Amino acid sequence: MPARMSLVSKIFYALASTTLLASHVAGQSCSNFGTASSSSSCLCPPGFGGSNCSEPACGGTIFDGSSRALATSTSGGFPNLTASGCSCSSGWTGTGCNVCTTSSACQTAWAAVNGNASASAGIAAASGVNDTLVCNTQPTVYAAGEVSCQVNNPTLQSLFPLQSNLNILRTYNGSLSPLQNTSGTLLSPNGSSAAYAQLFYASVEQFACTASPCTQSTSSGTDTWTCSNLQCACFEGTAFCGGVPSLNLNATINSLGGTLTVSCDTSNTCHFQQEVLNGLFGSNGLELQGCIFGECVSQAVIDSTNTNSTSTGSNSSQLSGGVIAGLAVVGALLGAGIIAIIWGLFLQRAARRKPFDGGAAGGISVRWSDVSYFIPSSSALGRSTFSRRGATNGEKTILDGVSGNIGPGMLMAILGPSGAGKTTLVELIAGKAKSGLFTGTITFPPLPAGKRPRVAFVPQTDVLPPFLTVREALIFAASLRLPESLSEERKVAIVDAVIEKLGLEGVAETRIGATDGTGRGISGGEARRVSIGLELVGCPDILVCDEPTSGLDSVSAWRVVSVLKEVARGGGGLFGAIEGEKGNGRGVAVICSVHQPSSRLYHAFDSVMLLSHGRALYSGSGGLAPAQYFKAIRDSEVALANTSEIPEYEEGYNVADYLLEIASVAPVGLFSSSRVMGINANELRDPSASSIADGTDVEALSSRSKPSGSDYATTFLTQFEVLCGREWKIIRRDKTLFFTHVTAAAILGVFCGGLYFHTGITIAGFQSRVGCLFFLGSLTAFSSLSALYNIVEVRPLFVRERSNSYYSPTSWLLSRILFDVLPLRILPTIIVSTITYWMTGLSPEASRFFKFLFIIVLYALAMTLWNFLLATSFRNGGIAILISALSALYQMTYAGFFVHLTSIPPVLRWLQWFCPLKFCLEALSVNEVRSGLMIEDTLQGVPISIAATVIMQMLFGFDLNSYYRDVLVLFAFIAGFGLLLIGVVWYKVRE
């Protein structure tokens, strides 16, 4: 038996030991919260007497007052009703015989003491007043009523197995009660409403409580009393208060305070509620059974109250501070969103009303002088054999003093073997961001220095949206790259003109498909022309292509070059071409790096630049001019030294192959200053060329490559609309990911619901409930990994479009969050959570269910943003996935399910505050136990009934009042991850 008591009492005291108040009830001269009278005796609550109100009544009636018989003290030193042989008179019942059962009992008892005096004292005199004394046996109190109940709580009975009873006197208006003038009787401390309660165990009073003032409200047959300033006093030495040292509740009972709520219904059941008791026995507090109600009151009081009274209480409930704070946050966010939308609409409308300034394109030359480019190297490379400057401080030379120019309407080929610097040169001309050091000047006559024209760049790799058709991709580019003041009809006409110019009419309505060959779609040559078309719809002044023919067969390569030549001759001025304006054929300077063109392709280019080891060997006219130039050099060397390292050109040989052969062997003599000057002299034969100064100008390349707000052709709202339109088309056409998420969510919901089907209310069942909540949180964390992969997959497309100033990173992020989070995160999360919730048998209250969903959705959003952040922070998707998986394991460790957080060493315990799953699981658990969940179990043969809050605190250490705090913390995680994500995308996810 002692071992059994020790186990059960440990559970019983788990919460009580943590909720002791700092204040302690002071000693009193009158027991049971009686008050001292002028005669140095005590005024006592009905049913008590003696010099200090410590002796309960023994028989008699409540009207006997100070003359009523009292129970005598036993050998234990406390009055015992049973040992004193107390019995109730006819018509009276309850512990201490204070509860009337019949009206005649009230009338007889009143007449025995007061004779024929009126029992309607306190009622204004009026004719026809019925002052008959009746016994009110309903829970509602009219003046001052008694109630006597049994306390049959299994947990309490396992500790104190004998009978326990609780008496409660509820005084609503003492002046209306016939007891007000009873000798030695106290109904309330100062004439206000009040409640007095006494608990008897084995017929011995254990402790007494009082609270005042009180309010009474009635709703749906339940009478509720809410009283302030609760005080309780334990009678030291009784069974509850030290009589059994191992079960001493003295400190706990004396520390009870705050608000007391007593609710009773017509089923003879009451609930004695207080914060500590609610935590111990559930949200409904200590349940009382077999309650007997009795109030001797004048019929006139009842009639007057029913006729004239208004509501004695309010059924409305006030919003808690947490709810108000949450509503304020939501309201602020909604307000900010509405303001942002209104401002966006204003800017959009202003942009569309702005007069269109024309759209003439082309007619711009490109001139680069003494361009050099260096990148840091892991080891010092020393002075390069082919470098005029040499590399210092471990820098590697990519370009070294390269000069050249091209006029409008010209098609230039930049030739050279791999590693010659072709891609670097065209990227510098196009203004792409580079990480190395750049010197030299790049100008665009006739534009003034510092002003850049519209330069379009086509990279080596075709990065295209696979689920859009060719026409849709071009319209998307036109919608974002053309001014908003240009009508939609003119934009579509430009797209049609581009499609016709590129010869894409046959595949205009065909989906592009995967350009890496993993999916069906258009051919490689068609994809290359689409890439060119995406740049042409912006009506550029200059077009730069990096190896546009690589990977294509000879026919496709020729078609691409033919398109480029046509663009060069009159591809600019597409605006004018649509309107039939004159002068719409202004040429566009087209620069292409070409690796190894065929003879036919080579002769299509107007001018050629040959690079070797970052140096220019030739820059001038195309055709046979380069071969003749090197033949002249070779002849002069043979004449001087009878030998030359330059190979001899054979008639009919592909000039491009001959030039590549020269660039591959690269005789040192070709890099002498005299040869360079010869090249410059060759350049001067072009009428558009001009002399180049010897000095160099260091340009901040990054300043040209970072888009600013003015670099975007459209407003933020238009960007968001167009991006959302594309995302919606992709979701409609690629349903695989969406249906996979939804189907997996439904299957996992059924699996999890079946695993925890109708979980019981035992201690093991409660642990299973929390395990179910933990499983849902962990599932949400791991399922959000697909968000990471999605970002990794679309990152190349975003980088290409951002580098070409299609849209701002913020508008792209918002569209991705909207069309990734809602269909792929929120909806599947709601599906799996809803199925699991109802199959498991969690709280059936609608409010609890929606609060549960709210927490799960917040956590899913936080995890999605976290994976977005990882995907954008690391170029290597494998690293991002590894960190995401490790972070999920970390969260599972610190969630509080596998290990009690207070048992973690302090040096590691602080990590719990960075664990979103901890706050998610805590909020879900608190939401569940706050529904009034009671644990009913048997421990070592002893039945217990205890609030789930106690078990939750014992097993997991969660805070009972943490729900709204956890909501705010999850919002903080969402805001933090979101801000970091925006920062990373703006400053890291770029070329």
C-alpha positions, 0 to 999 in steps of 0.5 A, a space after each residue: 500500500 505505501 508503494 501504491 500511495 507513493 506512485 499515485 501521489 507523485 502524479 497528484 502533486 505534479 502540478 500542485 507543486 509547481 503552482 504554489 502562490 507566493 502569498 499565504 493565508 494569514 491566521 484568523 481568530 474565527 474559523 471558517 472565515 467567520 467575523 468577530 462580533 461586538 460581543 467578542 464572539 464570532 459570527 459564523 456561516 450557517 451550520 457552524 458555531 462555537 466560540 470560534 466557528 470551528 464546530 459544525 452543527 449537529 442536527 437542528 436547523 439553520 434557523 437555530 443560529 447560536 443555540 443550535 447543537 454542535 458536534 463534539 471533538 473526538 480523541 483526534 481533536 476535531 469534531 466528528 459528525 458521525 462520532 457525535 451521533 448527529 442526525 438530521 430532522 425531517 425535511 433537512 439533509 446534507 452534511 451538517 443538515 443545512 439543506 432543506 428538502 421541503 417547504 414545510 420544513 422551512 416554515 416549521 423551522 422559521 415559526 419555531 424561532 420567529 413565530 408569526 413574523 414575516 419572512 419577506 424582510 427586504 421586500 418593499 411593502 406592497 399589497 398582495 405580497 406572498 410571504 410564504 416560506 418555500 424551499 427552492 431546490 433548483 441550482 439558481 439562488 435567489 437570496 442565500 442557498 445551500 448545496 451539499 455534494 459528494 466528492 467521488 474523484 478516483 484520483 482523490 479517492 485513491 489517496 483518501 479512500 473514505 467519503 468526502 463531501 463539500 458544502 457550499 453556501 452561496 449568498 446572492 443577496 443576504 438582505 432577502 434571506 430569512 437567515 439575515 436576522 438569525 443569531 450568530 449567523 453570517 451570510 457574507 462578510 460585508 453585505 455583498 454576494 459571497 460563497 463559503 465552502 467546507 470540505 468534510 472527509 470521514 465526517 471531519 472538516 478538512 478545510 474551508 474557503 471563501 470568495 467575494 464578491 460573486 456574480 451569478 449567471 444562468 444559461 441552458 439550465 446551468 447556474 454559474 457563480 464566479 467569485 473573486 478573491 478566493 481564500 482557503 484555510 486548511 485545518 492543520 492535523 486533519 487527514 488532508 492537512 498533515 494527518 498523513 505526513 506523506 499526503 500533506 496538502 496544507 501548503 497547496 490548499 492555503 495557497 489557493 487564490 484568484 477566481 473561484 467558479 462554481 457551476 451547477 446543472 439540473 443533473 445534480 452535478 457541480 464543478 468547483 473550478 480554480 486555476 490549480 484545481 483545473 490544472 489538476 482535475 481538468 478544465 472543468 475543475 473538481 467534479 461534484 456528484 449527487 448534489 442536493 440544493 436547498 434554499 429557504 426563501 420567501 415566495 415574494 422574493 422569488 416572484 419579485 426576482 422573476 418579474 423585475 430582474 434583468 440578467 444577473 450575468 453575461 453570456 458573452 465572453 471577452 477576447 483574450 489578449 493573445 487573440 486580440 494581438 493575433 487579430 491585430 497582427 493579421 489586420 496589420 498584415 491585411 492593411 499593409 497588403 491592401 495598401 501595397 496593392 492600391 499603390 501598385 495599381 496606381 503605379 501600373 496605371 501611371 505606367 500604362 498612361 505614359 506616352 510611348 517614346 517610340 521604340 527605335 532600335 539598332 543603329 548602335 556601334 560597339 567599340 572595345 579598347 584595351 580590354 583586359 580581364 583577370 581572375 584570382 587563382 589558387 596559386 601564383 601563375 607567374 608571368 604568362 608567356 603570351 601576356 604583355 602585362 603578366 599576372 601578379 599576386 596569383 591572378 590569372 589572365 583571361 583577356 589581355 589588351 583586346 581591342 575591336 569594333 563592330 558597326 550596326 548591320 554587321 555580323 561578327 564572329 569571334 573565333 578561337 580555340 577553347 580557353 581563348 577568352 571568347 565567352 568572357 569577351 562577349 559577356 563583358 560586351 553584354 555587361 554581364 556580372 563577372 567576379 574578376 578584375 576588368 580594365 579597358 573601355 567599352 563604348 557604344 557610339 553614337 551614345 555618350 559615354 556611360 550610357 548603355 543601349 539595349 544589349 541582348 545576350 543569348 548564352 550557350 545553354 538554352 534555358 527555357 520554360 519547358 511547359 510553355 509553347 513557343 508563342 507563350 514563351 515569347 509573349 511572356 518575354 514581350 509582356 515583361 521586356 516591352 514598355 507597359 504603354 505599348 498595347 497588348 495588340 502591338 506586343 502580340 504583333 511584335 511576337 508574330 513578327 519575331 516568330 516569322 523572322 525566326 521561321 518558327 511558325 510550324 512550332 509556335 503552338 508546340 510546347 518547348 519541352 526539356 532542352 536537355 533531351 529528357 523530354 519531348 518538345 522542339 528540336 535543338 535548333 528550334 530551341 536555339 532560335 527561341 532563345 534568340 527570339 526571347 531577346 529579339 522581342 525586347 527590340 535590342 540595339 545590340 545582340 550578343 550570342 555565345 556560341 549559338 551554333 554549338 551542338 547543332 547539325 550543319 543545317 540547323 546551324 546555318 539556319 540560326 546564322 541566317 537568322 542572325 544575319 537577317 537580324 543584323 541587316 534589318 532586325 532592329 526597329 520591330 516597333 516600326 516594322 509593325 506600324 509600317 514606319 519608314 526607317 525601320 530597317 536600321 541594322 543591329 550589331 550582332 556579335 557571336 562567339 563561334 567555336 568551329 564553323 563550317 566554311 559556309 557558316 564562316 563566310 556568312 560573317 562580315 567581320 572576324 576576331 581571332 583570339 588566342 590565350 586571351 590576346 587578339 591575333 586578328 580583328 577585321 573583315 571576314 572572308 579571305 581577308 584573315 588568310 591573306 593577312 597571315 599569309 603576308 606575315 608568313 611571307 615576310 618571315 620566310 623572306 627574312 629567316 627562310 622559315 615561319 611558324 605560321 602554317 601555310 594556307 592552302 587554296 580551298 581550305 576552310 578559312 575558319 579551320 586555318 585560323 583555329 590552327 594558327 590560334 592553337 599553335 600561336 607563335 610568340 611572334 604574333 603577339 609582338 607590339 608590331 603585330 598588334 599595331 598591324 591589327 589596329 591598322 587593319 581595323 582603321 580600314 573600316 570607316 566606322 573605326 576610330 583610333 584607340 587611346 593608349 590609356 585604359 579606363 577601369 570600369 565598375 562592371 558590377 554597376 552595369 550588371 545590377 538591375 535597379 528599379 528603373 531597369 525594369 520595363 514594367 511595374 512590380 504589379 505587372 511583373 507579379 501578374 505575368 509571373 502568376 499567369 505563367 505559374 498557373 499554366 505550368 500547374 495546369 499542364 504539369 499535374 504530376 507534382 500536385 496530384 502526387 502531393 495530394 495523393 500522398 497526403 491522403 494515403 499518409 492521413 489514412 495510415 496515420 489515422 489508422 495507426 492512432 485510431 480512436 486513441 484512448 484516454 489512458 496515460 499510454 493513450 495520451 502519449 500516443 496522442 502527442 506522438 500523433 501530433 509529433 508525427 504530423 509535425 515531422 511529416 510536414 518538415 520532411 515533405 517540404 523537401 520537395 520545395 527545395 528541389 523545385 527551387 533548385 530546378 527553376 533556379 537557372 531559368 530565374 538567373 537567366 531572366 533576372 540577368 536580362 531584367 525581366 522582373 525583380 526577385 521579390 515579384 518572382 518570390 511572391 509568385 513562387 510562394 503563392 503557387 508553391 505553398 498553396 497547392 503543394 504545401 498548405 492543401 496537402 497539409 490540410 488533407 493529411 491533418 484533417 484525416 488524421 485528426 478525426 480518425 485519431 479522435 482528437 478534441 471534437 470542438 470545432 474551435 480546437 480543430 481550426 486552431 490545430 490546423 492553424 498551427 500546422 499551416 504556420 509550421 508548413 509555411 515556416 518549413 517551406 521558407 526554410 527550404 527555399 532559403 537553403 535552395 537559394 543559398 547553395 548552388 549545389 542542391 545536394 548540400 541544401 538537401 543534406 542540411 535540410 535533412 539534418 535540420 529536420 533531425 535536429 528539430 525532432 530531437 529538440 521538439 520535446 517528444 523524445 527527450 524531456 527538455 529540462 533534462 538536457 544539459 544547460 550547455 545544449 538546452 538553449 538550442 530548443 529556442 531555434 527549433 520551430 517543431 518544438 513550438 509547433 508540438 507544444 501548441 498542438 499539445 496545449 490545444 488538445 489538453 485545454 479542451 478538458 481532456 481527462 486521463 482515466 487509468 489504473 496504476 497498480 490497481 488504483 483507479 485515477 482520473 486526472 487532467 491531461 495537463 498534469 501528464 503533459 507537464 510530467 512527460 514533456 514539460 510543455 507550458 499550459 499557457 503557451 499557445 499564443 506565444 507559440 503562434 507568435 514565435 512561429 510567425 517570427 520564424 516565418 518573418 525571419 526566414 522570409 526576410 533572409 530569403 529575400 536578402 539571399 535572392 537579391 544579393 546571391 542568386 545572380 550570374 
